[in-house]
C-alpha cells in the first residue's frame, strides 16, 4: 500500500512538473498564439448573440446593417495577425470589446446624434478596410489630424460609417442618412474600391445589377434573419446545429474565464483550441447554409434587380461598375459640400494591384491567392477605377489613388487573401488619410472658427441621453 501511495505521489509530482514545464515553454516560446488569442480577443457571448446565424439585419436604405450590441467579429487568427506587428497604439482588448451601436456601426459611441457642438467630426465611410481603420486606427487618426491641423486632440471625433461588404452606392446612402438625422460632419472620408470590383463583378456575372447591395450579403440577412419561416426543415436543423456549436464554443471560453485555468497560458491554449474547433464547425455549417440560401429561388425573388445588356456576360460590366462608383463619389462630394463638410475619396491599396508591394514570404503564404475572385477582380476592375479616379480629380473631387502606399515596404502588411492590413498597415493608411484631409485645409483661415453648431431640439437630446 505504501509503495502504491508513493507511486501515485510520484506520478502526481511528475505531472505537475510536466505542466509547469509546458507552461514555461508556452510562455517563453510564445506558441499556440491563435488558440490563446481566442481566449483574449473573442468576447464572451450570450444566448441572445447565439440565436441569429447572421449578425446582419435588414436595413431599409443600406440593404443591411449589423445588429446593435453585436460584438466586433474578431476572428482569433485575424486578431493574431492584426496585432502581431507593431505600428498602432490601439489596445487589442479595447478593440475586442467594441460593439455595433444603435446605427449598426462598430463604435464606442452608441448614438452619433449625441456628438457635441465644438467637436471636429470626421466620418469614415467604406467597407471593412475603412471600418478597421475607424476602429483600430481611430486614436492614431485623432492624433495625426490634431497634429497636422494644429487642433486640440480632444476636440477630434472619429465616427465609423463603414461596414464589411459595403460598396457604392451604400456609402452614399449612409452619408445621406447621417445628414438626414442631423449628425454633424466636418469631413467625409470615403475609402473604397475593392468591394465594388469584387462583389459588383460577381453580382453582374450572375445577372444581379451592381447598383444594389452585394447579393451575397443581402441574401444572408434576408434568408436567415427576416424570412426564417421560409426555411426548410433541413435548413432549420442546420441552424440548430450552428447555434449549438456556437454555444459550446462560448461555454468553453466562459468556463476558462471563470476558473483559475484562465490565468495560465497552457489553459488558455487548450480552451482556445476547443473553442476554435467548435467555432470552425459552426462557420462551416453557416457558410453552407448561406450558400444554399443565396441560390434559393424563393429568396432570390424577394430581392429586386434591374436589366442591363452587360449582365451575365463575363467581363462586360466593368464600365457600368466604374460609372456607378464615379457617380456615387460625385454625389457624396456634392452632398458633403451642401452641408458644409469637406469630402476626401481614397482608393484603397490591395495586394493584387500589379507592382503595388513586394510581398513577404509570410504574405505569400497567408495573404495571396491567385485564384478568383479577389485577384482577378482587382486586376480587371482596378484599372477602370483608377481611370475614373483621374476623372474625379478633373471634376474637382479630392481623390487620391493609394494603391502604391505600400510599394516601398518590405515588411508584412497584408494579413488575409482579401485585402486587410495589420496594425502597421493601418497606421500607414491613417497617416495617408490625415495628410489628405489636412490638404483640404490649406490655411488656418479655412478651418471652422467655432466648428459648426448643431441644431437640436432639447426633447430629442434629452430623450437620447435617457436611452
C-alpha positions as CSV (number, residue, x, y, z in Angstrom):
1,X,0.0,0.0,0.0
2,X,2.9,2.3,0.9
3,X,4.5,1.7,-2.4
4,X,1.2,2.4,-4.2
5,X,0.9,5.8,-2.4
6,X,4.5,6.6,-3.2
7,X,3.9,5.7,-6.9
8,X,0.8,7.9,-7.0
9,X,2.6,10.7,-5.4
10,X,5.5,10.4,-7.8
11,X,3.1,10.4,-10.8
12,X,1.3,13.5,-9.4
13,X,4.6,15.2,-8.9
14,X,5.8,14.3,-12.4
15,X,2.5,15.5,-13.8
16,X,2.9,18.9,-12.0
17,X,6.5,19.2,-13.2
18,X,5.3,18.5,-16.8
19,X,2.5,21.0,-16.5
20,X,4.9,23.7,-15.2
21,X,7.4,22.9,-17.9
22,X,4.7,23.0,-20.6
23,X,3.5,26.4,-19.2
24,X,7.1,27.7,-19.3
25,X,7.5,26.6,-22.9
26,X,4.3,28.2,-24.0
27,X,5.2,31.5,-22.3
28,X,8.9,31.6,-23.4
29,X,8.4,30.3,-26.9
30,X,5.2,32.2,-27.5
31,X,3.5,29.1,-29.1
32,X,-0.2,28.5,-29.7
33,X,-0.7,32.2,-30.4
34,X,-4.0,31.7,-32.2
35,X,-5.5,29.4,-29.6
36,X,-4.6,31.8,-26.8
37,X,-5.9,34.7,-28.8
38,X,-9.3,33.0,-28.8
39,X,-9.5,33.5,-25.1
40,X,-8.0,37.0,-25.1
41,X,-9.9,38.6,-28.1
42,X,-13.1,36.7,-28.6
43,X,-15.9,38.3,-26.5
44,X,-18.0,36.1,-24.2
45,X,-21.3,35.6,-25.9
46,X,-24.8,35.5,-24.5
47,X,-27.6,33.2,-25.6
48,X,-29.1,36.2,-27.5
49,X,-25.9,36.5,-29.5
50,X,-26.1,32.9,-30.5
51,X,-29.7,32.9,-31.9
52,X,-29.3,34.5,-35.3
53,X,-27.0,32.7,-37.7
54,X,-26.2,36.0,-39.3
55,X,-25.2,39.1,-37.3
56,X,-26.8,41.2,-40.1
57,X,-30.3,42.6,-40.2
58,X,-32.2,44.2,-42.9
59,X,-31.9,47.9,-43.3
60,X,-34.5,49.8,-45.4
61,X,-31.9,52.1,-47.0
62,X,-28.5,50.4,-46.8
63,X,-29.5,46.8,-47.5
64,X,-28.2,45.5,-44.2
65,X,-26.5,46.6,-41.1
66,X,-25.2,44.7,-38.1
67,X,-27.3,44.1,-35.0
68,X,-26.9,46.7,-32.3
69,X,-24.7,45.4,-29.4
70,X,-23.2,42.7,-31.6
71,X,-19.6,42.2,-30.5
72,X,-17.0,43.0,-33.2
73,X,-16.4,39.9,-35.3
74,X,-12.8,39.4,-34.4
75,X,-11.6,36.0,-35.6
76,X,-8.6,34.8,-33.4
77,X,-6.4,34.1,-36.5
78,X,-7.2,37.6,-37.8
79,X,-6.6,39.1,-34.4
80,X,-3.2,37.4,-34.0
81,X,-2.0,38.7,-37.4
82,X,-3.6,42.1,-36.9
83,X,-1.6,42.8,-33.7
84,X,1.5,40.6,-34.5
85,X,3.5,43.6,-35.7
86,X,4.0,47.0,-34.1
87,X,2.6,50.1,-35.6
88,X,-0.5,51.2,-33.9
89,X,-1.3,52.5,-30.4
90,X,-4.6,50.6,-30.4
91,X,-5.2,48.3,-27.4
92,X,-6.2,44.8,-28.6
93,X,-8.6,44.3,-25.7
94,X,-10.3,47.6,-26.3
95,X,-10.8,46.7,-29.9
96,X,-12.2,43.3,-29.0
97,X,-14.8,44.9,-26.7
98,X,-16.1,47.1,-29.5
99,X,-19.8,46.6,-30.3
100,X,-22.2,47.6,-33.0
101,X,-24.0,50.8,-32.0
102,X,-27.6,52.0,-32.5
103,X,-26.9,52.6,-36.2
104,X,-25.3,49.2,-36.7
105,X,-21.7,50.5,-37.0
106,X,-18.9,49.4,-34.7
107,X,-18.0,52.3,-32.4
108,X,-17.7,53.2,-28.7
109,X,-20.3,55.9,-29.3
110,X,-23.8,54.4,-29.0
111,X,-25.6,57.2,-30.9
112,X,-23.9,59.6,-33.3
113,X,-26.7,62.2,-32.8
114,X,-25.1,62.9,-29.4
115,X,-21.9,64.4,-30.9
116,X,-21.4,67.7,-29.1
117,X,-21.0,71.2,-30.7
118,X,-17.4,72.2,-30.9
119,X,-16.1,68.8,-31.9
120,X,-14.3,68.4,-35.3
121,X,-16.1,65.4,-36.7
122,X,-14.7,63.0,-39.3
123,X,-17.0,60.4,-40.8
124,X,-15.3,57.3,-42.3
125,X,-17.2,55.5,-45.0
126,X,-16.5,52.4,-47.0
127,X,-16.2,48.6,-46.4
128,X,-14.2,46.5,-44.0
129,X,-10.9,48.2,-44.7
130,X,-12.4,51.6,-43.8
131,X,-14.1,50.0,-40.8
132,X,-10.9,48.6,-39.4
133,X,-9.2,51.9,-39.8
134,X,-12.1,53.6,-38.0
135,X,-11.9,51.1,-35.1
136,X,-8.2,50.1,-34.8
137,X,-6.8,53.4,-36.1
138,X,-9.2,55.8,-34.5
139,X,-6.9,57.1,-31.8
140,X,-4.0,57.3,-34.2
141,X,-6.1,59.2,-36.6
142,X,-7.2,61.7,-34.0
143,X,-3.6,62.3,-33.1
144,X,-2.5,62.7,-36.7
145,X,-5.3,65.1,-37.6
146,X,-4.8,67.2,-34.5
147,X,-1.0,67.5,-35.2
148,X,-1.5,68.4,-38.9
149,X,-4.4,70.8,-38.3
150,X,-3.0,72.3,-35.1
151,X,-6.0,71.4,-33.1
152,X,-6.8,70.1,-29.7
153,X,-6.8,66.3,-30.0
154,X,-9.7,66.1,-27.6
155,X,-11.9,68.0,-30.0
156,X,-11.4,65.5,-32.8
157,X,-14.1,62.9,-33.1
158,X,-14.0,59.9,-35.5
159,X,-17.3,58.3,-36.5
160,X,-17.4,54.9,-38.2
161,X,-20.0,54.6,-41.0
162,X,-18.1,51.7,-42.7
163,X,-19.1,48.0,-42.7
164,X,-17.8,44.9,-44.2
165,X,-19.2,44.3,-47.7
166,X,-20.4,47.8,-48.3
167,X,-19.9,49.2,-51.8
168,X,-21.2,52.2,-53.7
169,X,-23.9,53.5,-53.5
170,X,-24.1,52.2,-49.9
171,X,-21.6,54.8,-48.8
172,X,-23.7,57.5,-50.4
173,X,-26.8,56.2,-48.7
174,X,-25.1,56.0,-45.4
175,X,-24.0,59.7,-45.8
176,X,-27.5,60.9,-46.7
177,X,-29.0,59.0,-43.7
178,X,-26.4,60.6,-41.4
179,X,-27.2,64.1,-42.6
180,X,-30.9,63.5,-42.5
181,X,-30.6,62.5,-38.9
182,X,-28.7,65.8,-38.2
183,X,-25.4,64.1,-37.4
184,X,-22.7,66.8,-37.8
185,X,-19.8,66.0,-40.2
186,X,-16.9,68.3,-40.9
187,X,-15.0,65.8,-43.1
188,X,-16.3,62.8,-45.0
189,X,-13.6,60.3,-45.7
190,X,-14.5,57.5,-48.2
191,X,-12.1,54.6,-48.5
192,X,-13.3,52.0,-51.1
193,X,-12.7,50.3,-54.4
194,X,-12.3,46.6,-53.6
195,X,-15.9,45.7,-52.8
196,X,-17.1,47.5,-55.9
197,X,-15.0,45.4,-58.2
198,X,-15.3,42.1,-56.3
199,X,-18.9,41.9,-55.2
200,X,-20.1,44.2,-58.0
201,X,-18.3,42.0,-60.6
202,X,-19.7,38.7,-59.1
203,X,-23.2,40.0,-59.0
204,X,-23.1,41.3,-62.5
205,X,-21.9,37.9,-63.7
206,X,-24.9,36.2,-62.3
207,X,-27.3,38.8,-63.6
208,X,-27.8,40.9,-60.5
209,X,-27.4,44.6,-61.1
210,X,-24.4,46.1,-59.2
211,X,-26.3,49.2,-58.2
212,X,-27.8,47.1,-55.4
213,X,-26.0,45.9,-52.3
214,X,-24.0,42.7,-52.5
215,X,-26.3,39.8,-53.2
216,X,-24.2,37.5,-51.1
217,X,-24.5,39.7,-48.0
218,X,-28.1,40.6,-48.7
219,X,-29.2,37.0,-49.1
220,X,-27.7,36.2,-45.8
221,X,-29.7,38.9,-44.0
222,X,-32.9,38.2,-45.8
223,X,-32.8,34.4,-45.8
224,X,-31.8,33.9,-42.2
225,X,-33.0,36.9,-40.2
226,X,-36.1,38.2,-41.8
227,X,-37.7,35.3,-43.6
228,X,-36.8,32.4,-41.3
229,X,-40.3,30.9,-41.8
230,X,-39.4,30.2,-45.4
231,X,-36.6,27.8,-44.3
232,X,-37.0,24.1,-44.9
233,X,-36.8,21.5,-42.1
234,X,-33.3,20.7,-43.2
235,X,-32.3,24.4,-43.0
236,X,-33.8,24.7,-39.6
237,X,-31.9,21.7,-38.3
238,X,-28.7,23.2,-39.7
239,X,-29.5,26.4,-37.9
240,X,-29.8,24.5,-34.6
241,X,-26.5,22.7,-35.2
242,X,-24.8,26.1,-35.9
243,X,-26.3,27.6,-32.7
244,X,-25.3,24.5,-30.7
245,X,-21.7,24.7,-31.9
246,X,-21.6,28.4,-31.1
247,X,-23.0,27.7,-27.7
248,X,-20.3,25.1,-27.0
249,X,-17.6,27.4,-28.2
250,X,-18.9,30.2,-25.9
251,X,-19.3,27.8,-22.9
252,X,-15.7,26.7,-23.2
253,X,-14.5,30.3,-23.1
254,X,-16.9,31.2,-20.3
255,X,-15.6,28.3,-18.2
256,X,-11.9,29.2,-18.7
257,X,-12.7,32.9,-17.9
258,X,-14.3,31.8,-14.6
259,X,-11.7,29.4,-13.4
260,X,-8.0,29.6,-12.4
261,X,-7.1,27.8,-15.6
262,X,-7.7,31.1,-17.4
263,X,-4.7,32.5,-15.6
264,X,-2.3,30.0,-17.3
265,X,-1.2,30.3,-20.9
266,X,-1.4,26.5,-21.2
267,X,-5.0,26.5,-20.1
268,X,-5.8,29.3,-22.5
269,X,-4.2,27.4,-25.3
270,X,-6.2,24.2,-24.5
271,X,-9.5,26.1,-24.1
272,X,-8.9,28.2,-27.1
273,X,-8.2,25.1,-29.3
274,X,-11.5,23.5,-28.1
275,X,-13.5,26.8,-28.7
276,X,-11.9,27.2,-32.1
277,X,-12.8,23.7,-33.1
278,X,-16.5,24.3,-32.3
279,X,-16.4,27.7,-33.9
280,X,-14.9,26.2,-37.1
281,X,-17.7,23.6,-37.3
282,X,-20.3,26.4,-36.9
283,X,-18.6,28.6,-39.5
284,X,-18.5,25.6,-42.0
285,X,-22.2,24.9,-41.5
286,X,-23.1,28.6,-41.6
287,X,-21.3,29.0,-44.9
288,X,-23.1,26.0,-46.4
289,X,-26.4,27.4,-45.3
290,X,-25.8,30.9,-46.6
291,X,-24.6,29.5,-50.0
292,X,-27.8,27.4,-50.1
293,X,-30.0,30.4,-49.3
294,X,-28.1,32.6,-51.8
295,X,-29.0,30.1,-54.6
296,X,-32.6,29.6,-53.4
297,X,-35.0,30.9,-55.9
298,X,-37.6,31.9,-53.3
299,X,-35.1,34.2,-51.6
300,X,-33.9,35.4,-55.0
301,X,-37.4,36.5,-55.9
302,X,-37.5,38.8,-52.8
303,X,-34.5,40.9,-53.9
304,X,-35.1,43.3,-56.8
305,X,-32.8,43.8,-59.7
306,X,-32.6,45.7,-63.0
307,X,-31.8,44.8,-66.5
308,X,-28.7,45.8,-68.4
309,X,-27.1,44.4,-71.6
310,X,-23.8,43.6,-69.8
311,X,-25.4,41.5,-67.0
312,X,-24.5,37.8,-67.2
313,X,-21.7,38.4,-69.8
314,X,-18.2,37.7,-68.4
315,X,-16.1,40.9,-68.0
316,X,-18.7,43.1,-69.7
317,X,-19.8,45.2,-66.8
318,X,-16.6,46.9,-65.7
319,X,-17.7,50.2,-67.3
320,X,-21.0,50.0,-65.5
321,X,-19.3,49.3,-62.2
322,X,-16.9,52.2,-62.8
323,X,-19.7,54.6,-63.7
324,X,-21.7,53.7,-60.6
325,X,-18.6,54.2,-58.4
326,X,-17.8,57.5,-60.2
327,X,-21.3,59.0,-59.9
328,X,-21.6,57.9,-56.3
329,X,-18.4,59.8,-55.4
330,X,-19.5,62.9,-57.3
331,X,-22.8,62.8,-55.3
332,X,-21.0,62.3,-52.0
333,X,-18.8,65.3,-52.8
334,X,-21.8,67.5,-53.7
335,X,-23.9,66.5,-50.7
336,X,-21.0,67.0,-48.4
337,X,-20.3,70.5,-49.8
338,X,-24.0,71.4,-49.5
339,X,-24.0,70.5,-45.8
340,X,-20.7,72.3,-45.1
341,X,-18.4,69.3,-45.0
342,X,-15.2,68.6,-46.9
343,X,-15.0,65.3,-48.9
344,X,-12.0,63.1,-49.4
345,X,-12.1,60.0,-51.5
346,X,-9.3,57.4,-51.4
347,X,-8.8,54.3,-53.5
348,X,-7.7,51.6,-51.0
349,X,-4.4,49.7,-51.5
350,X,-4.6,46.0,-52.4
351,X,-2.1,43.3,-52.8
352,X,-3.4,42.2,-56.2
353,X,-2.6,45.6,-57.8
354,X,0.4,44.9,-60.0
355,X,3.7,46.3,-58.6
356,X,2.0,47.8,-55.5
357,X,4.1,45.8,-53.0
358,X,6.9,43.3,-52.8
359,X,5.1,40.5,-50.8
360,X,7.0,38.9,-48.0
361,X,7.2,35.1,-47.6
362,X,4.6,35.4,-44.8
363,X,2.2,37.4,-47.1
364,X,2.6,34.9,-49.9
365,X,1.7,32.1,-47.6
366,X,-1.2,33.7,-45.9
367,X,-2.4,36.7,-47.9
368,X,-2.1,35.8,-51.6
369,X,-4.4,33.7,-53.6
370,X,-4.1,33.8,-57.4
371,X,-7.5,32.1,-58.0
372,X,-10.7,34.2,-58.4
373,X,-12.5,36.2,-57.3
374,X,-10.2,38.6,-55.4
375,X,-7.1,38.6,-57.7
376,X,-9.0,38.5,-61.0
377,X,-11.5,41.2,-59.9
378,X,-8.7,43.6,-58.8
379,X,-6.6,43.0,-61.9
380,X,-9.5,43.7,-64.2
381,X,-11.5,46.3,-62.2
382,X,-8.9,48.5,-60.5
383,X,-7.6,50.0,-63.8
384,X,-11.2,51.1,-64.5
385,X,-11.4,52.7,-61.1
386,X,-8.0,54.3,-61.5
387,X,-9.1,55.9,-64.8
388,X,-12.4,57.0,-63.2
389,X,-10.4,58.4,-60.3
390,X,-8.5,60.7,-62.6
391,X,-11.8,61.9,-63.9
392,X,-13.0,62.6,-60.3
393,X,-9.9,64.8,-59.8
394,X,-10.6,66.6,-63.1
395,X,-14.2,67.2,-61.8
396,X,-12.8,68.9,-58.6
397,X,-13.1,65.9,-56.2
398,X,-10.3,65.5,-53.6
399,X,-9.5,62.0,-54.9
400,X,-6.2,60.2,-54.3
401,X,-5.1,56.8,-55.6
402,X,-3.4,55.0,-52.6
403,X,-2.7,51.7,-54.4
404,X,1.1,52.5,-54.2
405,X,1.0,53.3,-50.5
406,X,3.0,50.1,-49.6
407,X,5.2,50.0,-52.6
408,X,8.4,50.7,-50.7
409,X,7.6,48.4,-47.8
410,X,9.5,45.1,-47.4
411,X,7.8,44.1,-44.1
412,X,4.5,42.2,-43.7
413,X,1.4,44.3,-44.2
414,X,-1.4,42.1,-45.6
415,X,-3.0,39.5,-43.2
416,X,-5.5,37.7,-45.4
417,X,-6.2,36.8,-49.0
418,X,-8.8,39.5,-49.4
419,X,-7.4,42.9,-48.5
420,X,-6.9,43.6,-44.8
421,X,-3.8,45.1,-43.2
422,X,-2.1,44.5,-39.9
423,X,-1.7,47.3,-37.3
424,X,1.4,48.6,-39.2
425,X,-0.6,48.9,-42.5
426,X,-3.5,50.6,-40.7
427,X,-1.1,53.1,-39.2
428,X,0.3,53.9,-42.6
429,X,-3.2,54.3,-44.0
430,X,-4.0,56.6,-41.1
431,X,-1.1,58.8,-41.9
432,X,-2.1,59.0,-45.6
433,X,-5.7,59.8,-44.6
434,X,-4.6,62.5,-42.2
435,X,-2.3,64.0,-44.9
436,X,-5.0,64.0,-47.4
437,X,-7.6,65.6,-45.0
438,X,-5.1,68.3,-43.9
439,X,-4.6,69.2,-47.6
440,X,-8.3,70.1,-47.7
441,X,-7.4,73.0,-45.3
442,X,-4.5,74.8,-46.9
443,X,-4.7,77.6,-44.3
444,X,-5.9,78.2,-40.8
445,X,-8.5,80.6,-42.2
446,X,-10.2,77.6,-43.8
447,X,-10.8,75.9,-40.5
448,X,-14.2,76.3,-38.9
449,X,-13.8,79.1,-36.3
450,X,-16.2,77.7,-33.7
451,X,-16.8,74.4,-35.6
452,X,-20.4,74.4,-36.7
453,X,-23.1,74.5,-34.1
454,X,-25.6,71.7,-34.3
455,X,-29.4,72.3,-34.4
456,X,-31.0,70.0,-31.9
457,X,-34.3,70.1,-30.1
458,X,-34.0,69.8,-26.4
459,X,-36.5,67.0,-26.2
460,X,-34.6,64.9,-28.7
461,X,-31.3,65.4,-27.0
462,X,-32.8,64.6,-23.5
463,X,-34.5,61.6,-24.8
464,X,-31.4,60.2,-26.5
465,X,-29.4,60.7,-23.3
466,X,-32.0,58.8,-21.3
467,X,-31.9,55.9,-23.9
